[in-house]
């Protein structure tokens, strides 16, 4: 869309996007609204953003993708017999 034909709201949102900001809407309980607002303010404060981001990421961040090898290494395998029997089963005539 040509900039001359954009609405002021569209221009504002495009400017915000260029600055790396994203519009986000969340629904929380009434009691938690002030808490979420304070978290958003802390994340936008240059003096506190790094500490807040690290704290939130450590507590609520998504776990990194774990490969099968790491998943198996972390599995509790105590008391599980991992040896396969060598019995070939029944004899088959081909």
PyMOL Python script that loads the backbone (N, CA, C, O; Angstrom):
from pymol import cmd

cmd.read_pdbstr("""\
ATOM      1  N   UNK A   1       0.840  -1.163   0.000  1.00  0.00           N
ATOM      2  CA  UNK A   1       0.000   0.000   0.000  1.00  0.00           C
ATOM      3  C   UNK A   1       0.896   1.241   0.000  1.00  0.00           C
ATOM      4  O   UNK A   1       1.909   1.266   0.700  1.00  0.00           O
ATOM      5  N   UNK A   2       0.545   2.249  -0.760  1.00  0.00           N
ATOM      6  CA  UNK A   2       1.321   3.470  -0.830  1.00  0.00           C
ATOM      7  C   UNK A   2       1.162   4.224   0.489  1.00  0.00           C
ATOM      8  O   UNK A   2       0.075   4.260   1.065  1.00  0.00           O
ATOM      9  N   UNK A   3       2.255   4.826   0.960  1.00  0.00           N
ATOM     10  CA  UNK A   3       2.229   5.495   2.268  1.00  0.00           C
ATOM     11  C   UNK A   3       1.179   6.595   2.331  1.00  0.00           C
ATOM     12  O   UNK A   3       0.626   6.850   3.401  1.00  0.00           O
ATOM     13  N   UNK A   4       0.890   7.254   1.210  1.00  0.00           N
ATOM     14  CA  UNK A   4      -0.094   8.334   1.210  1.00  0.00           C
ATOM     15  C   UNK A   4      -1.505   7.808   1.438  1.00  0.00           C
ATOM     16  O   UNK A   4      -2.378   8.552   1.884  1.00  0.00           O
ATOM     17  N   UNK A   5      -1.734   6.544   1.140  1.00  0.00           N
ATOM     18  CA  UNK A   5      -3.061   5.975   1.289  1.00  0.00           C
ATOM     19  C   UNK A   5      -3.244   5.206   2.592  1.00  0.00           C
ATOM     20  O   UNK A   5      -4.331   4.694   2.861  1.00  0.00           O
ATOM     21  N   UNK A   6      -2.207   5.120   3.392  1.00  0.00           N
ATOM     22  CA  UNK A   6      -2.333   4.414   4.659  1.00  0.00           C
ATOM     23  C   UNK A   6      -3.053   5.280   5.672  1.00  0.00           C
ATOM     24  O   UNK A   6      -2.945   6.507   5.662  1.00  0.00           O
ATOM     25  N   UNK A   7      -3.777   4.623   6.532  1.00  0.00           N
ATOM     26  CA  UNK A   7      -4.425   5.343   7.618  1.00  0.00           C
ATOM     27  C   UNK A   7      -3.367   5.679   8.671  1.00  0.00           C
ATOM     28  O   UNK A   7      -2.310   5.050   8.712  1.00  0.00           O
ATOM     29  N   UNK A   8      -3.643   6.643   9.496  1.00  0.00           N
ATOM     30  CA  UNK A   8      -2.679   6.945  10.569  1.00  0.00           C
ATOM     31  C   UNK A   8      -2.381   5.738  11.455  1.00  0.00           C
ATOM     32  O   UNK A   8      -1.250   5.564  11.907  1.00  0.00           O
ATOM     33  N   UNK A   9      -3.386   4.910  11.704  1.00  0.00           N
ATOM     34  CA  UNK A   9      -3.162   3.714  12.509  1.00  0.00           C
ATOM     35  C   UNK A   9      -2.228   2.753  11.781  1.00  0.00           C
ATOM     36  O   UNK A   9      -1.342   2.164  12.400  1.00  0.00           O
ATOM     37  N   UNK A  10      -2.417   2.592  10.483  1.00  0.00           N
ATOM     38  CA  UNK A  10      -1.538   1.732   9.699  1.00  0.00           C
ATOM     39  C   UNK A  10      -0.110   2.251   9.678  1.00  0.00           C
ATOM     40  O   UNK A  10       0.839   1.473   9.760  1.00  0.00           O
ATOM     41  N   UNK A  11       0.042   3.553   9.568  1.00  0.00           N
ATOM     42  CA  UNK A  11       1.378   4.158   9.609  1.00  0.00           C
ATOM     43  C   UNK A  11       2.035   3.936  10.962  1.00  0.00           C
ATOM     44  O   UNK A  11       3.222   3.623  11.042  1.00  0.00           O
ATOM     45  N   UNK A  12       1.253   4.101  12.026  1.00  0.00           N
ATOM     46  CA  UNK A  12       1.779   3.892  13.371  1.00  0.00           C
ATOM     47  C   UNK A  12       2.247   2.456  13.554  1.00  0.00           C
ATOM     48  O   UNK A  12       3.333   2.217  14.082  1.00  0.00           O
ATOM     49  N   UNK A  13       1.433   1.503  13.120  1.00  0.00           N
ATOM     50  CA  UNK A  13       1.804   0.099  13.281  1.00  0.00           C
ATOM     51  C   UNK A  13       3.003  -0.276  12.429  1.00  0.00           C
ATOM     52  O   UNK A  13       3.825  -1.091  12.848  1.00  0.00           O
ATOM     53  N   UNK A  14       3.120   0.301  11.241  1.00  0.00           N
ATOM     54  CA  UNK A  14       4.291   0.043  10.396  1.00  0.00           C
ATOM     55  C   UNK A  14       5.549   0.613  11.050  1.00  0.00           C
ATOM     56  O   UNK A  14       6.610  -0.009  11.008  1.00  0.00           O
ATOM     57  N   UNK A  15       5.428   1.784  11.649  1.00  0.00           N
ATOM     58  CA  UNK A  15       6.565   2.397  12.349  1.00  0.00           C
ATOM     59  C   UNK A  15       6.985   1.550  13.547  1.00  0.00           C
ATOM     60  O   UNK A  15       8.176   1.357  13.791  1.00  0.00           O
ATOM     61  N   UNK A  16       6.010   1.050  14.288  1.00  0.00           N
ATOM     62  CA  UNK A  16       6.304   0.197  15.428  1.00  0.00           C
ATOM     63  C   UNK A  16       7.008  -1.086  14.973  1.00  0.00           C
ATOM     64  O   UNK A  16       7.941  -1.556  15.624  1.00  0.00           O
ATOM     65  N   UNK A  17       6.553  -1.640  13.856  1.00  0.00           N
ATOM     66  CA  UNK A  17       7.151  -2.865  13.321  1.00  0.00           C
ATOM     67  C   UNK A  17       8.606  -2.622  12.915  1.00  0.00           C
ATOM     68  O   UNK A  17       9.466  -3.466  13.163  1.00  0.00           O
ATOM     69  N   UNK A  18       8.881  -1.491  12.301  1.00  0.00           N
ATOM     70  CA  UNK A  18      10.265  -1.154  11.925  1.00  0.00           C
ATOM     71  C   UNK A  18      11.155  -1.000  13.149  1.00  0.00           C
ATOM     72  O   UNK A  18      12.359  -1.247  13.079  1.00  0.00           O
ATOM     73  N   UNK A  19      10.577  -0.596  14.258  1.00  0.00           N
ATOM     74  CA  UNK A  19      11.343  -0.433  15.494  1.00  0.00           C
ATOM     75  C   UNK A  19      11.493  -1.750  16.249  1.00  0.00           C
ATOM     76  O   UNK A  19      12.103  -1.792  17.318  1.00  0.00           O
ATOM     77  N   UNK A  20      10.939  -2.819  15.694  1.00  0.00           N
ATOM     78  CA  UNK A  20      11.078  -4.132  16.318  1.00  0.00           C
ATOM     79  C   UNK A  20      10.028  -4.425  17.370  1.00  0.00           C
ATOM     80  O   UNK A  20      10.187  -5.359  18.156  1.00  0.00           O
ATOM     81  N   UNK A  21       8.955  -3.644  17.400  1.00  0.00           N
ATOM     82  CA  UNK A  21       7.890  -3.867  18.373  1.00  0.00           C
ATOM     83  C   UNK A  21       6.769  -4.663  17.738  1.00  0.00           C
ATOM     84  O   UNK A  21       6.569  -4.630  16.524  1.00  0.00           O
ATOM     85  N   UNK A  22       6.047  -5.374  18.571  1.00  0.00           N
ATOM     86  CA  UNK A  22       4.958  -6.216  18.102  1.00  0.00           C
ATOM     87  C   UNK A  22       3.742  -5.985  18.975  1.00  0.00           C
ATOM     88  O   UNK A  22       3.839  -5.900  20.199  1.00  0.00           O
ATOM     89  N   UNK A  23       2.604  -5.886  18.326  1.00  0.00           N
ATOM     90  CA  UNK A  23       1.349  -5.721  19.068  1.00  0.00           C
ATOM     91  C   UNK A  23       0.927  -7.086  19.582  1.00  0.00           C
ATOM     92  O   UNK A  23       0.922  -8.072  18.845  1.00  0.00           O
ATOM     93  N   UNK A  24       0.574  -7.126  20.851  1.00  0.00           N
ATOM     94  CA  UNK A  24       0.216  -8.394  21.474  1.00  0.00           C
ATOM     95  C   UNK A  24      -0.969  -8.171  22.394  1.00  0.00           C
ATOM     96  O   UNK A  24      -0.999  -7.219  23.174  1.00  0.00           O
ATOM     97  N   UNK A  25      -1.933  -9.052  22.294  1.00  0.00           N
ATOM     98  CA  UNK A  25      -3.102  -8.957  23.165  1.00  0.00           C
ATOM     99  C   UNK A  25      -3.186 -10.234  23.979  1.00  0.00           C
ATOM    100  O   UNK A  25      -3.109 -11.335  23.434  1.00  0.00           O
ATOM    101  N   UNK A  26      -3.340 -10.086  25.263  1.00  0.00           N
ATOM    102  CA  UNK A  26      -3.485 -11.244  26.142  1.00  0.00           C
ATOM    103  C   UNK A  26      -4.721 -11.044  27.007  1.00  0.00           C
ATOM    104  O   UNK A  26      -5.150  -9.918  27.259  1.00  0.00           O
ATOM    105  N   UNK A  27      -5.274 -12.143  27.448  1.00  0.00           N
ATOM    106  CA  UNK A  27      -6.402 -12.082  28.350  1.00  0.00           C
ATOM    107  C   UNK A  27      -5.990 -12.732  29.663  1.00  0.00           C
ATOM    108  O   UNK A  27      -5.579 -13.892  29.699  1.00  0.00           O
ATOM    109  N   UNK A  28      -6.107 -11.969  30.730  1.00  0.00           N
ATOM    110  CA  UNK A  28      -5.736 -12.454  32.054  1.00  0.00           C
ATOM    111  C   UNK A  28      -6.858 -12.117  33.023  1.00  0.00           C
ATOM    112  O   UNK A  28      -7.752 -11.328  32.719  1.00  0.00           O
ATOM    113  N   UNK A  29      -6.789 -12.729  34.185  1.00  0.00           N
ATOM    114  CA  UNK A  29      -7.767 -12.399  35.219  1.00  0.00           C
ATOM    115  C   UNK A  29      -7.566 -10.961  35.669  1.00  0.00           C
ATOM    116  O   UNK A  29      -6.478 -10.397  35.552  1.00  0.00           O
ATOM    117  N   UNK A  30      -8.616 -10.398  36.174  1.00  0.00           N
ATOM    118  CA  UNK A  30      -8.601  -9.005  36.613  1.00  0.00           C
ATOM    119  C   UNK A  30      -7.503  -8.767  37.650  1.00  0.00           C
ATOM    120  O   UNK A  30      -6.856  -7.720  37.645  1.00  0.00           O
ATOM    121  N   UNK A  31      -7.298  -9.735  38.533  1.00  0.00           N
ATOM    122  CA  UNK A  31      -6.294  -9.593  39.583  1.00  0.00           C
ATOM    123  C   UNK A  31      -4.872  -9.575  39.018  1.00  0.00           C
ATOM    124  O   UNK A  31      -3.972  -8.995  39.626  1.00  0.00           O
ATOM    125  N   UNK A  32      -4.667 -10.202  37.866  1.00  0.00           N
ATOM    126  CA  UNK A  32      -3.334 -10.308  37.281  1.00  0.00           C
ATOM    127  C   UNK A  32      -3.023  -9.206  36.280  1.00  0.00           C
ATOM    128  O   UNK A  32      -1.887  -9.115  35.814  1.00  0.00           O
ATOM    129  N   UNK A  33      -3.987  -8.371  35.936  1.00  0.00           N
ATOM    130  CA  UNK A  33      -3.788  -7.346  34.912  1.00  0.00           C
ATOM    131  C   UNK A  33      -2.657  -6.381  35.287  1.00  0.00           C
ATOM    132  O   UNK A  33      -1.817  -6.056  34.448  1.00  0.00           O
ATOM    133  N   UNK A  34      -2.634  -5.933  36.515  1.00  0.00           N
ATOM    134  CA  UNK A  34      -1.585  -5.004  36.940  1.00  0.00           C
ATOM    135  C   UNK A  34      -0.212  -5.670  36.887  1.00  0.00           C
ATOM    136  O   UNK A  34       0.774  -5.030  36.522  1.00  0.00           O
ATOM    137  N   UNK A  35      -0.145  -6.929  37.244  1.00  0.00           N
ATOM    138  CA  UNK A  35       1.114  -7.665  37.198  1.00  0.00           C
ATOM    139  C   UNK A  35       1.636  -7.763  35.768  1.00  0.00           C
ATOM    140  O   UNK A  35       2.822  -7.536  35.524  1.00  0.00           O
ATOM    141  N   UNK A  36       0.765  -8.098  34.825  1.00  0.00           N
ATOM    142  CA  UNK A  36       1.182  -8.219  33.422  1.00  0.00           C
ATOM    143  C   UNK A  36       1.622  -6.859  32.886  1.00  0.00           C
ATOM    144  O   UNK A  36       2.601  -6.772  32.146  1.00  0.00           O
ATOM    145  N   UNK A  37       0.909  -5.804  33.253  1.00  0.00           N
ATOM    146  CA  UNK A  37       1.311  -4.453  32.830  1.00  0.00           C
ATOM    147  C   UNK A  37       2.692  -4.092  33.388  1.00  0.00           C
ATOM    148  O   UNK A  37       3.517  -3.514  32.680  1.00  0.00           O
ATOM    149  N   UNK A  38       2.940  -4.431  34.645  1.00  0.00           N
ATOM    150  CA  UNK A  38       4.239  -4.142  35.250  1.00  0.00           C
ATOM    151  C   UNK A  38       5.360  -4.928  34.590  1.00  0.00           C
ATOM    152  O   UNK A  38       6.470  -4.418  34.435  1.00  0.00           O
ATOM    153  N   UNK A  39       5.080  -6.161  34.203  1.00  0.00           N
ATOM    154  CA  UNK A  39       6.088  -6.954  33.494  1.00  0.00           C
ATOM    155  C   UNK A  39       6.389  -6.317  32.146  1.00  0.00           C
ATOM    156  O   UNK A  39       7.551  -6.218  31.754  1.00  0.00           O
ATOM    157  N   UNK A  40       5.353  -5.885  31.432  1.00  0.00           N
ATOM    158  CA  UNK A  40       5.556  -5.240  30.133  1.00  0.00           C
ATOM    159  C   UNK A  40       6.362  -3.948  30.295  1.00  0.00           C
ATOM    160  O   UNK A  40       7.239  -3.658  29.482  1.00  0.00           O
ATOM    161  N   UNK A  41       6.072  -3.184  31.325  1.00  0.00           N
ATOM    162  CA  UNK A  41       6.826  -1.952  31.576  1.00  0.00           C
ATOM    163  C   UNK A  41       8.284  -2.250  31.896  1.00  0.00           C
ATOM    164  O   UNK A  41       9.180  -1.551  31.423  1.00  0.00           O
ATOM    165  N   UNK A  42       8.525  -3.280  32.695  1.00  0.00           N
ATOM    166  CA  UNK A  42       9.888  -3.645  33.059  1.00  0.00           C
ATOM    167  C   UNK A  42      10.671  -4.112  31.830  1.00  0.00           C
ATOM    168  O   UNK A  42      11.864  -3.828  31.717  1.00  0.00           O
ATOM    169  N   UNK A  43      10.018  -4.819  30.916  1.00  0.00           N
ATOM    170  CA  UNK A  43      10.686  -5.271  29.701  1.00  0.00           C
ATOM    171  C   UNK A  43      11.003  -4.121  28.755  1.00  0.00           C
ATOM    172  O   UNK A  43      11.926  -4.221  27.946  1.00  0.00           O
ATOM    173  N   UNK A  44      10.250  -3.034  28.846  1.00  0.00           N
ATOM    174  CA  UNK A  44      10.512  -1.886  27.973  1.00  0.00           C
ATOM    175  C   UNK A  44      11.454  -0.871  28.616  1.00  0.00           C
ATOM    176  O   UNK A  44      11.860   0.089  27.961  1.00  0.00           O
ATOM    177  N   UNK A  45      11.805  -1.064  29.874  1.00  0.00           N
ATOM    178  CA  UNK A  45      12.729  -0.164  30.560  1.00  0.00           C
ATOM    179  C   UNK A  45      14.173  -0.590  30.259  1.00  0.00           C
ATOM    180  O   UNK A  45      14.563  -1.708  30.594  1.00  0.00           O
ATOM    181  N   UNK A  46      14.966   0.283  29.633  1.00  0.00           N
ATOM    182  CA  UNK A  46      16.335  -0.104  29.268  1.00  0.00           C
ATOM    183  C   UNK A  46      17.206  -0.532  30.455  1.00  0.00           C
ATOM    184  O   UNK A  46      18.114  -1.346  30.285  1.00  0.00           O
ATOM    185  N   UNK A  47      16.948  -0.006  31.629  1.00  0.00           N
ATOM    186  CA  UNK A  47      17.766  -0.332  32.793  1.00  0.00           C
ATOM    187  C   UNK A  47      17.440  -1.712  33.367  1.00  0.00           C
ATOM    188  O   UNK A  47      18.309  -2.368  33.942  1.00  0.00           O
ATOM    189  N   UNK A  48      16.197  -2.150  33.213  1.00  0.00           N
ATOM    190  CA  UNK A  48      15.779  -3.410  33.829  1.00  0.00           C
ATOM    191  C   UNK A  48      15.512  -4.528  32.833  1.00  0.00           C
ATOM    192  O   UNK A  48      15.326  -5.674  33.242  1.00  0.00           O
ATOM    193  N   UNK A  49      15.486  -4.229  31.540  1.00  0.00           N
ATOM    194  CA  UNK A  49      15.018  -5.220  30.574  1.00  0.00           C
ATOM    195  C   UNK A  49      15.850  -6.496  30.556  1.00  0.00           C
ATOM    196  O   UNK A  49      15.290  -7.589  30.473  1.00  0.00           O
ATOM    197  N   UNK A  50      17.160  -6.386  30.630  1.00  0.00           N
ATOM    198  CA  UNK A  50      18.003  -7.580  30.561  1.00  0.00           C
ATOM    199  C   UNK A  50      17.781  -8.492  31.771  1.00  0.00           C
ATOM    200  O   UNK A  50      17.655  -9.708  31.626  1.00  0.00           O
ATOM    201  N   UNK A  51      17.736  -7.899  32.958  1.00  0.00           N
ATOM    202  CA  UNK A  51      17.535  -8.697  34.169  1.00  0.00           C
ATOM    203  C   UNK A  51      16.153  -9.353  34.174  1.00  0.00           C
ATOM    204  O   UNK A  51      16.014 -10.518  34.548  1.00  0.00           O
ATOM    205  N   UNK A  52      15.147  -8.610  33.764  1.00  0.00           N
ATOM    206  CA  UNK A  52      13.788  -9.154  33.738  1.00  0.00           C
ATOM    207  C   UNK A  52      13.682 -10.257  32.698  1.00  0.00           C
ATOM    208  O   UNK A  52      13.086 -11.302  32.959  1.00  0.00           O
ATOM    209  N   UNK A  53      14.255 -10.035  31.521  1.00  0.00           N
ATOM    210  CA  UNK A  53      14.204 -11.034  30.452  1.00  0.00           C
ATOM    211  C   UNK A  53      14.907 -12.323  30.880  1.00  0.00           C
ATOM    212  O   UNK A  53      14.401 -13.418  30.631  1.00  0.00           O
ATOM    213  N   UNK A  54      16.062 -12.198  31.520  1.00  0.00           N
ATOM    214  CA  UNK A  54      16.784 -13.380  31.992  1.00  0.00           C
ATOM    215  C   UNK A  54      15.988 -14.134  33.049  1.00  0.00           C
ATOM    216  O   UNK A  54      15.919 -15.362  33.024  1.00  0.00           O
ATOM    217  N   UNK A  55      15.391 -13.398  33.971  1.00  0.00           N
ATOM    218  CA  UNK A  55      14.593 -14.013  35.028  1.00  0.00           C
ATOM    219  C   UNK A  55      13.388 -14.753  34.451  1.00  0.00           C
ATOM    220  O   UNK A  55      13.118 -15.894  34.826  1.00  0.00           O
ATOM    221  N   UNK A  56      12.665 -14.102  33.536  1.00  0.00           N
ATOM    222  CA  UNK A  56      11.489 -14.734  32.941  1.00  0.00           C
ATOM    223  C   UNK A  56      11.862 -15.912  32.055  1.00  0.00           C
ATOM    224  O   UNK A  56      11.168 -16.929  32.046  1.00  0.00           O
ATOM    225  N   UNK A  57      12.951 -15.781  31.311  1.00  0.00           N
ATOM    226  CA  UNK A  57      13.384 -16.875  30.439  1.00  0.00           C
ATOM    227  C   UNK A  57      13.819 -18.083  31.248  1.00  0.00           C
ATOM    228  O   UNK A  57      13.537 -19.221  30.874  1.00  0.00           O
ATOM    229  N   UNK A  58      14.506 -17.837  32.357  1.00  0.00           N
ATOM    230  CA  UNK A  58      14.961 -18.946  33.198  1.00  0.00           C
ATOM    231  C   UNK A  58      13.774 -19.684  33.813  1.00  0.00           C
ATOM    232  O   UNK A  58      13.808 -20.906  33.957  1.00  0.00           O
ATOM    233  N   UNK A  59      12.744 -18.956  34.167  1.00  0.00           N
ATOM    234  CA  UNK A  59      11.597 -19.579  34.848  1.00  0.00           C
ATOM    235  C   UNK A  59      10.556 -20.118  33.876  1.00  0.00           C
ATOM    236  O   UNK A  59      10.017 -21.205  34.086  1.00  0.00           O
ATOM    237  N   UNK A  60      10.265 -19.359  32.800  1.00  0.00           N
ATOM    238  CA  UNK A  60       9.147 -19.711  31.935  1.00  0.00           C
ATOM    239  C   UNK A  60       9.537 -19.954  30.485  1.00  0.00           C
ATOM    240  O   UNK A  60       8.670 -20.241  29.660  1.00  0.00           O
ATOM    241  N   UNK A  61      10.807 -19.848  30.159  1.00  0.00           N
ATOM    242  CA  UNK A  61      11.242 -20.019  28.779  1.00  0.00           C
ATOM    243  C   UNK A  61      10.995 -21.426  28.279  1.00  0.00           C
ATOM    244  O   UNK A  61      10.979 -22.391  29.043  1.00  0.00           O
ATOM    245  N   UNK A  62      10.803 -21.513  26.982  1.00  0.00           N
ATOM    246  CA  UNK A  62      10.581 -22.824  26.376  1.00  0.00           C
ATOM    247  C   UNK A  62      11.876 -23.615  26.422  1.00  0.00           C
ATOM    248  O   UNK A  62      12.947 -23.074  26.147  1.00  0.00           O
ATOM    249  N   UNK A  63      11.788 -24.871  26.761  1.00  0.00           N
ATOM    250  CA  UNK A  63      13.004 -25.684  26.771  1.00  0.00           C
ATOM    251  C   UNK A  63      13.548 -25.814  25.357  1.00  0.00           C
ATOM    252  O   UNK A  63      12.782 -25.904  24.397  1.00  0.00           O
ATOM    253  N   UNK A  64      14.849 -25.823  25.229  1.00  0.00           N
ATOM    254  CA  UNK A  64      15.467 -25.960  23.923  1.00  0.00           C
ATOM    255  C   UNK A  64      15.158 -27.316  23.326  1.00  0.00           C
ATOM    256  O   UNK A  64      14.809 -28.259  24.037  1.00  0.00           O
ATOM    257  N   UNK A  65      15.286 -27.404  22.031  1.00  0.00           N
ATOM    258  CA  UNK A  65      15.000 -28.682  21.398  1.00  0.00           C
ATOM    259  C   UNK A  65      16.065 -29.685  21.813  1.00  0.00           C
ATOM    260  O   UNK A  65      17.263 -29.422  21.709  1.00  0.00           O
ATOM    261  N   UNK A  66      15.616 -30.815  22.274  1.00  0.00           N
ATOM    262  CA  UNK A  66      16.501 -31.853  22.766  1.00  0.00           C
ATOM    263  C   UNK A  66      16.468 -33.003  21.769  1.00  0.00           C
ATOM    264  O   UNK A  66      15.396 -33.458  21.369  1.00  0.00           O
ATOM    265  N   UNK A  67      17.633 -33.463  21.374  1.00  0.00           N
ATOM    266  CA  UNK A  67      17.710 -34.586  20.459  1.00  0.00           C
ATOM    267  C   UNK A  67      17.434 -35.897  21.172  1.00  0.00           C
ATOM    268  O   UNK A  67      17.359 -35.950  22.400  1.00  0.00           O
ATOM    269  N   UNK A  68      17.285 -36.939  20.395  1.00  0.00           N
ATOM    270  CA  UNK A  68      16.993 -38.256  20.945  1.00  0.00           C
ATOM    271  C   UNK A  68      18.125 -38.750  21.830  1.00  0.00           C
ATOM    272  O   UNK A  68      17.884 -39.370  22.866  1.00  0.00           O
ATOM    273  N   UNK A  69      19.354 -38.477  21.428  1.00  0.00           N
ATOM    274  CA  UNK A  69      20.501 -38.933  22.208  1.00  0.00           C
ATOM    275  C   UNK A  69      20.503 -38.302  23.602  1.00  0.00           C
ATOM    276  O   UNK A  69      20.726 -38.992  24.596  1.00  0.00           O
ATOM    277  N   UNK A  70      20.258 -36.998  23.674  1.00  0.00           N
ATOM    278  CA  UNK A  70      20.222 -36.318  24.971  1.00  0.00           C
ATOM    279  C   UNK A  70      19.025 -36.776  25.791  1.00  0.00           C
ATOM    280  O   UNK A  70      19.114 -36.896  27.013  1.00  0.00           O
ATOM    281  N   UNK A  71      17.917 -37.031  25.127  1.00  0.00           N
ATOM    282  CA  UNK A  71      16.729 -37.498  25.827  1.00  0.00           C
ATOM    283  C   UNK A  71      16.960 -38.867  26.441  1.00  0.00           C
ATOM    284  O   UNK A  71      16.566 -39.110  27.582  1.00  0.00           O
ATOM    285  N   UNK A  72      17.595 -39.766  25.694  1.00  0.00           N
ATOM    286  CA  UNK A  72      17.891 -41.096  26.222  1.00  0.00           C
ATOM    287  C   UNK A  72      18.929 -41.048  27.336  1.00  0.00           C
ATOM    288  O   UNK A  72      18.848 -41.818  28.294  1.00  0.00           O
ATOM    289  N   UNK A  73      19.907 -40.146  27.217  1.00  0.00           N
ATOM    290  CA  UNK A  73      20.928 -40.018  28.254  1.00  0.00           C
ATOM    291  C   UNK A  73      20.323 -39.522  29.564  1.00  0.00           C
ATOM    292  O   UNK A  73      20.800 -39.878  30.642  1.00  0.00           O
ATOM    293  N   UNK A  74      19.279 -38.706  29.477  1.00  0.00           N
ATOM    294  CA  UNK A  74      18.659 -38.147  30.675  1.00  0.00           C
ATOM    295  C   UNK A  74      17.592 -39.072  31.262  1.00  0.00           C
ATOM    296  O   UNK A  74      17.108 -38.825  32.367  1.00  0.00           O
ATOM    297  N   UNK A  75      17.221 -40.121  30.549  1.00  0.00           N
ATOM    298  CA  UNK A  75      16.153 -41.017  31.014  1.00  0.00           C
ATOM    299  C   UNK A  75      16.634 -41.861  32.187  1.00  0.00           C
ATOM    300  O   UNK A  75      17.774 -42.326  32.189  1.00  0.00           O
ATOM    301  N   UNK A  76      15.784 -42.061  33.175  1.00  0.00           N
ATOM    302  CA  UNK A  76      16.148 -42.921  34.308  1.00  0.00           C
ATOM    303  C   UNK A  76      16.045 -44.387  33.902  1.00  0.00           C
ATOM    304  O   UNK A  76      14.941 -44.915  33.765  1.00  0.00           O
ATOM    305  N   UNK A  77      17.174 -45.043  33.711  1.00  0.00           N
ATOM    306  CA  UNK A  77      17.192 -46.428  33.246  1.00  0.00           C
ATOM    307  C   UNK A  77      17.618 -47.407  34.331  1.00  0.00           C
ATOM    308  O   UNK A  77      17.964 -48.546  34.020  1.00  0.00           O
ATOM    309  N   UNK A  78      17.604 -47.001  35.574  1.00  0.00           N
ATOM    310  CA  UNK A  78      17.988 -47.886  36.668  1.00  0.00           C
ATOM    311  C   UNK A  78      16.991 -49.024  36.794  1.00  0.00           C
ATOM    312  O   UNK A  78      15.781 -48.801  36.851  1.00  0.00           O
ATOM    313  N   UNK A  79      17.508 -50.249  36.838  1.00  0.00           N
ATOM    314  CA  UNK A  79      16.658 -51.407  37.032  1.00  0.00           C
ATOM    315  C   UNK A  79      15.991 -51.921  35.772  1.00  0.00           C
ATOM    316  O   UNK A  79      15.192 -52.854  35.843  1.00  0.00           O
ATOM    317  N   UNK A  80      16.292 -51.343  34.629  1.00  0.00           N
ATOM    318  CA  UNK A  80      15.697 -51.801  33.381  1.00  0.00           C
ATOM    319  C   UNK A  80      16.723 -52.656  32.651  1.00  0.00           C
ATOM    320  O   UNK A  80      17.862 -52.234  32.446  1.00  0.00           O
ATOM    321  N   UNK A  81      16.318 -53.851  32.263  1.00  0.00           N
ATOM    322  CA  UNK A  81      17.205 -54.767  31.550  1.00  0.00           C
ATOM    323  C   UNK A  81      17.187 -54.404  30.067  1.00  0.00           C
ATOM    324  O   UNK A  81      16.150 -54.511  29.412  1.00  0.00           O
ATOM    325  N   UNK A  82      18.319 -53.980  29.545  1.00  0.00           N
ATOM    326  CA  UNK A  82      18.395 -53.557  28.156  1.00  0.00           C
ATOM    327  C   UNK A  82      18.968 -54.634  27.239  1.00  0.00           C
ATOM    328  O   UNK A  82      19.170 -54.384  26.051  1.00  0.00           O
ATOM    329  N   UNK A  83      19.230 -55.816  27.767  1.00  0.00           N
ATOM    330  CA  UNK A  83      19.760 -56.909  26.955  1.00  0.00           C
ATOM    331  C   UNK A  83      18.619 -57.607  26.223  1.00  0.00           C
ATOM    332  O   UNK A  83      17.579 -57.901  26.812  1.00  0.00           O
ATOM    333  N   UNK A  84      18.822 -57.869  24.938  1.00  0.00           N
ATOM    334  CA  UNK A  84      17.820 -58.580  24.143  1.00  0.00           C
ATOM    335  C   UNK A  84      18.107 -60.079  24.182  1.00  0.00           C
ATOM    336  O   UNK A  84      19.270 -60.480  24.161  1.00  0.00           O
ATOM    337  N   UNK A  85      17.082 -60.901  24.238  1.00  0.00           N
ATOM    338  CA  UNK A  85      17.310 -62.348  24.221  1.00  0.00           C
ATOM    339  C   UNK A  85      17.815 -62.785  22.844  1.00  0.00           C
ATOM    340  O   UNK A  85      17.429 -62.220  21.820  1.00  0.00           O
ATOM    341  N   UNK A  86      18.681 -63.793  22.837  1.00  0.00           N
ATOM    342  CA  UNK A  86      19.232 -64.288  21.570  1.00  0.00           C
ATOM    343  C   UNK A  86      18.396 -65.402  20.984  1.00  0.00           C
ATOM    344  O   UNK A  86      18.774 -65.958  19.953  1.00  0.00           O
ATOM    345  N   UNK A  87      17.275 -65.756  21.592  1.00  0.00           N
ATOM    346  CA  UNK A  87      16.396 -66.807  21.111  1.00  0.00           C
ATOM    347  C   UNK A  87      15.786 -66.364  19.781  1.00  0.00           C
ATOM    348  O   UNK A  87      15.091 -65.348  19.740  1.00  0.00           O
ATOM    349  N   UNK A  88      16.029 -67.101  18.691  1.00  0.00           N
ATOM    350  CA  UNK A  88      15.494 -66.685  17.388  1.00  0.00           C
ATOM    351  C   UNK A  88      14.008 -66.976  17.251  1.00  0.00           C
ATOM    352  O   UNK A  88      13.403 -66.583  16.254  1.00  0.00           O
ATOM    353  N   UNK A  89      13.412 -67.640  18.204  1.00  0.00           N
ATOM    354  CA  UNK A  89      11.986 -67.946  18.106  1.00  0.00           C
ATOM    355  C   UNK A  89      11.773 -69.308  17.487  1.00  0.00           C
ATOM    356  O   UNK A  89      12.610 -70.191  17.672  1.00  0.00           O
ATOM    357  N   UNK A  90      10.720 -69.510  16.779  1.00  0.00           N
ATOM    358  CA  UNK A  90      10.425 -70.821  16.187  1.00  0.00           C
ATOM    359  C   UNK A  90      11.175 -71.005  14.878  1.00  0.00           C
ATOM    360  O   UNK A  90      11.568 -70.036  14.228  1.00  0.00           O
ATOM    361  N   UNK A  91      11.365 -72.250  14.506  1.00  0.00           N
ATOM    362  CA  UNK A  91      12.052 -72.567  13.257  1.00  0.00           C
ATOM    363  C   UNK A  91      11.057 -72.479  12.101  1.00  0.00           C
ATOM    364  O   UNK A  91       9.919 -72.935  12.211  1.00  0.00           O
ATOM    365  N   UNK A  92      11.492 -71.898  11.015  1.00  0.00           N
ATOM    366  CA  UNK A  92      10.634 -71.728   9.849  1.00  0.00           C
ATOM    367  C   UNK A  92      11.274 -72.419   8.650  1.00  0.00           C
ATOM    368  O   UNK A  92      12.455 -72.203   8.380  1.00  0.00           O
ATOM    369  N   UNK A  93      10.524 -73.242   7.931  1.00  0.00           N
ATOM    370  CA  UNK A  93      11.015 -73.874   6.714  1.00  0.00           C
ATOM    371  C   UNK A  93      10.694 -72.965   5.530  1.00  0.00           C
ATOM    372  O   UNK A  93       9.539 -72.614   5.288  1.00  0.00           O
ATOM    373  N   UNK A  94      11.731 -72.599   4.808  1.00  0.00           N
ATOM    374  CA  UNK A  94      11.517 -71.760   3.625  1.00  0.00           C
ATOM    375  C   UNK A  94      11.713 -72.554   2.394  1.00  0.00           C
ATOM    376  O   UNK A  94      11.578 -72.025   1.291  1.00  0.00           O
TER     377      UNK A  94
END
""", "prot")
cmd.dss("prot")
cmd.show_as("cartoon", "prot")
cmd.util.cbc("prot")
cmd.orient("prot")
